[in-house]
């Protein structure tokens, strides 16, 4: 796991190496200082040699200054390495998300994906930035200080043979209990993010239904859950400090007891015991650092595991069969297509779908809510892959088109219209970033967006705000249609994308599409019969199956479902 995470450090590896070298050198200089101090006491003070004392004191100051400089350098290099690794992980995760199909996104909750790119990555980069120093310093000081301690007095150093296993056992028990709690804590953060995301997305609905108190209560539950999970994890983690202090004070008492006895018998000098105690403190301090690193590492591994899950997610829509070809005409054919969102699903969402659309035709799709109309058209640009059967464009299976070429040739205006923060023009240029002003204005004329753009304060330079809050639902739909037209696709799919537009405006858009873009294949999903009655062909979907196919007149004469839809809308209009 750690090797996998560190493989993303890239060009920041040099800072990681420099940090390790600085920390190691700093630790060695700090280890020399107690030896010099012992010499000052046992040689300089005992012999009352002031020159020796001043000389050794100067050497101590030089070692301290070097350790200080190396400490500052190690902190800077560790911070650069940690932040660089975090940036690379976020970038890699984001690039992976761009490859996800709708099915891949459905596998994770959106709030969880946000947490995995923010909180989880932050845990890892903070572990590097703040944990690099104790992670390197602890083992170096532990080994070196233990070796020096044994060289000073091997009998007295045997106290560590009791202290080290005791601390190791305590640390093992703590980590075993706290490790699963860190994973639950990150999942609790997922839930908090989900509630916040839902509330902010639907803030108008919340206010319209006066459900603010209810939302506060719902947030309070997940927030309390996060608090509880965090308290449980950190309560156990903090027992590490108590265990460490118990071992540390017990070790010091043992050394003072046995060391005092050795001084009385003359087998040890006071300076040697003073130096020995300095190394004991360094050993115990290094043990404390190592135990804290283990706890930090435990949390980072929990976050790393969640990040790796995203990076290892198998992309279900691949280009294994792709060839270097492009859509030329926009002819579409479904041959006995079946589709399930999940392989283990008992029933398919679409069953035995077979129809043919010639290039340049206008085809309407109608059906009751839940009849899988949107699912059907999402198969064309491979937002989902068919489960079985064949789906061909220009006589070629869609799997053989590179995804970029296929989706460039198919333009969709989805049910949920989305505009991005930025100007109106910047949103339109999503269709074609190189489009001229004349092309933009022509697309807006076809979509009927020119009728209101001229009334906006800054015209095409009007700021849309997040999600296009500065325009109405109907205006947003027309802008999305203009953006799709600007893409100059071979196939244009309008998924109930004129539902917020009045019938007169919708008729004008339909007429302009037919007149200005005669060679473009157009698929229109609509709830209103009036939106599709002029189509060359109309498909009637019900429960994921085609229940009728033909022109408006043919279906009105022969198809019961179409007749019922028509009559219900006619009665509604009469009322």
ZIPEFEN-V686643 format. One record per pair of residues at least 24 apart in sequence whose ideal C-beta (glycine too) atoms are under 8 Angstrom apart, sorted by the first residue. I is the first residue (numbers start at 1). GAP is how many residues later the second one is. Records with the same first field share a line. If there is no record, write none. Layout:
I=GAP + GAP
This chain:
1=300 + 303 + 304 + 307
2=299 + 302
4=300 + 304
5=80 + 84 + 119 + 299 + 302 + 303
6=79
8=77 + 80 + 81 + 84
9=72 + 75 + 76 + 79
10=74 + 78
11=73
12=68 + 69 + 72 + 73 + 76
13=68
15=62 + 63 + 65 + 66 + 69
16=61 + 62 + 65 + 112 + 116
18=55 + 59
19=55 + 58 + 59 + 62 + 113 + 114 + 117
20=112 + 116
22=48 + 49 + 51 + 52 + 55
23=47 + 51 + 55 + 109 + 110 + 113 + 114 + 117
24=112 + 116
25=41 + 45
26=40 + 41 + 44 + 45 + 48 + 111
27=109 + 110 + 113 + 114 + 117
28=112 + 116
29=34 + 35 + 37 + 38 + 41
30=33 + 37 + 111 + 252
31=110 + 113 + 114 + 117 + 248 + 251
32=31
33=27 + 30 + 31 + 34
34=114 + 241 + 244 + 245 + 248
35=113 + 240
36=24 + 27
37=237 + 238 + 241
38=114 + 233 + 234 + 236 + 237 + 240
39=232
40=231
41=229 + 230 + 233 + 234
42=227 + 229 + 230
45=226
46=225
71=62
74=58 + 59
75=58
78=50 + 51 + 52 + 54 + 55
79=50
81=47 + 48 + 51
82=43 + 44 + 45 + 46 + 47 + 48 + 50
83=42 + 46
85=39 + 40 + 43
86=35 + 36 + 38 + 39 + 42
89=32 + 35 + 36 + 218
90=27 + 31
92=219
93=24 + 28 + 214 + 217 + 218
96=214 + 215 + 217
97=213
99=216
100=213 + 215
101=214 + 215 + 216 + 281 + 282 + 283 + 284
102=276 + 281 + 282
103=213 + 214 + 238 + 281
104=209 + 211 + 212
106=235
107=206
108=202 + 205
109=81 + 85
110=84 + 87
111=79 + 80 + 82 + 83 + 85 + 86
112=75 + 78 + 81 + 82
113=197
114=79 + 83
115=71 + 74 + 75 + 78 + 191
116=190 + 191 + 193 + 194
119=67 + 70 + 184
120=66 + 183 + 184 + 186 + 187
121=182 + 186
123=176 + 177 + 179 + 180
124=176 + 179 + 180 + 183
127=169 + 170 + 172 + 173
130=166
131=162 + 165 + 166
134=155 + 156 + 158 + 159
135=154 + 155 + 158
137=149 + 152
138=148 + 149 + 151 + 152 + 155
139=147 + 151
140=146
141=141 + 142 + 144 + 145
142=141 + 144 + 145 + 148
145=134 + 135 + 137 + 138 + 141
146=133 + 137
148=131
149=127 + 130 + 131 + 134
152=120 + 123 + 124 + 127
153=106 + 109 + 115 + 119 + 123
155=103 + 107
156=99 + 102 + 103 + 106 + 112 + 120
159=92 + 95 + 96 + 99
160=91 + 123
162=92
163=84 + 87 + 88 + 91 + 121
164=123
166=81
167=76 + 77 + 80 + 120 + 124
170=70 + 73 + 74 + 77
171=69 + 72 + 120 + 123
174=62 + 63 + 65 + 66 + 69 + 121
175=119 + 120 + 123
177=59
178=55 + 58 + 59 + 117 + 120
179=119 + 122 + 123
181=48 + 51 + 52 + 55
182=51 + 116 + 117 + 120 + 121
183=119 + 122 + 123
184=45 + 49
185=41 + 44 + 45 + 48
186=116 + 117 + 120
188=34 + 37 + 38 + 41 + 42
189=37
191=31 + 34 + 35
192=27 + 30 + 31 + 34
194=28
195=24 + 27
237=58
240=51 + 52 + 55
241=47
243=48
244=40 + 43 + 44 + 47
247=37 + 40
248=36 + 39 + 40
251=29 + 33
252=25 + 28 + 29 + 32
255=25
316=69
317=65 + 67 + 68 + 86
319=83 + 84
320=79
321=76 + 78 + 79
322=77 + 78 + 79 + 80 + 81
323=77 + 78 + 79
324=78
325=71 + 75 + 76 + 77 + 80
326=75 + 79 + 83
327=66 + 67 + 74 + 78 + 79 + 82 + 83 + 163 + 164
328=66 + 162
329=30 + 31 + 65 + 161 + 192
330=29 + 30 + 63 + 64 + 79 + 159 + 160 + 161 + 189 + 190 + 191
331=25 + 26 + 27 + 28 + 62 + 63 + 64 + 190
332=24 + 25 + 48 + 59 + 60 + 61 + 159 + 189 + 191
333=24 + 57 + 58 + 59 + 60 + 62
334=55 + 56 + 57
335=54 + 55 + 56 + 57
336=52 + 53 + 54
337=42 + 49 + 51 + 52 + 53 + 54
338=48 + 49 + 50 + 51
339=36 + 40 + 45 + 47 + 48
340=47
341=43
343=44
348=39 + 196
349=26 + 195
350=25 + 26 + 29 + 194 + 195
351=193 + 194
352=37 + 193 + 194
353=36 + 192 + 193
354=192
355=182 + 184 + 191 + 194
357=164 + 166 + 180
358=163
359=35 + 131 + 160 + 162
360=158 + 159 + 160 + 161
361=160 + 161 + 175 + 176
362=151 + 152 + 159 + 160 + 162 + 172 + 173 + 174 + 175
363=158 + 159 + 160 + 161 + 172 + 173 + 174 + 175 + 176
364=159 + 160 + 161 + 162 + 167 + 168 + 169 + 171 + 173 + 174 + 175
365=158 + 159 + 160 + 161 + 167 + 173 + 174 + 176
366=159 + 160 + 161 + 163 + 166 + 172 + 173 + 174 + 175 + 196 + 199
367=173 + 174 + 175 + 194
368=174 + 197
371=170 + 171 + 172 + 173
372=169 + 171 + 172
373=122 + 152 + 168
374=40 + 41 + 121 + 151
375=169
376=165
377=35 + 116 + 118 + 146 + 148
378=34
380=30 + 111 + 113 + 143
381=25 + 26 + 29 + 31
382=24 + 25
393=98
408=79 + 81
409=80 + 81 + 82
410=79 + 80 + 81 + 83
411=73 + 74 + 76 + 78 + 80 + 81 + 82
412=72 + 81 + 83
413=64 + 67 + 68 + 71 + 79 + 80 + 81 + 82 + 84
414=81 + 83
415=80 + 81 + 82
417=51 + 56 + 59 + 60 + 62 + 63 + 80
418=49 + 50 + 62
419=45 + 48 + 49 + 52 + 57 + 60 + 61
420=44 + 48
421=42 + 43 + 44 + 45 + 46
422=41 + 42
423=35 + 37 + 38 + 39 + 40 + 41
424=29 + 32 + 35 + 36 + 37 + 38 + 40 + 55
425=35 + 36
427=37 + 41 + 52 + 56
428=32 + 51 + 54 + 55 + 58
429=57
430=53
431=51 + 52 + 53 + 54 + 55 + 56
432=54 + 55 + 56
435=51
439=47
440=42 + 46
442=74
443=39 + 40 + 42 + 43
444=34 + 35 + 38
445=67
446=35 + 36 + 39 + 63 + 66 + 67 + 70 + 71
447=31 + 32 + 34 + 35 + 38 + 62 + 65
448=30 + 33 + 53 + 57 + 60 + 61 + 64
449=26 + 29 + 30 + 32 + 33
451=54
452=26
472=28
473=27
474=26 + 27 + 28 + 31
476=24
477=24
478=27 + 31
481=28
485=32
489=31
490=30 + 31
491=29 + 30 + 31 + 32
492=25 + 28 + 29 + 30 + 31
493=29 + 30 + 32
494=28 + 29 + 30 + 31 + 32
495=30
496=29 + 30 + 31
498=28 + 33
499=27 + 28 + 29
503=25 + 27
506=24 + 25
510=24
528=41
529=36 + 37 + 40
530=39
538=24
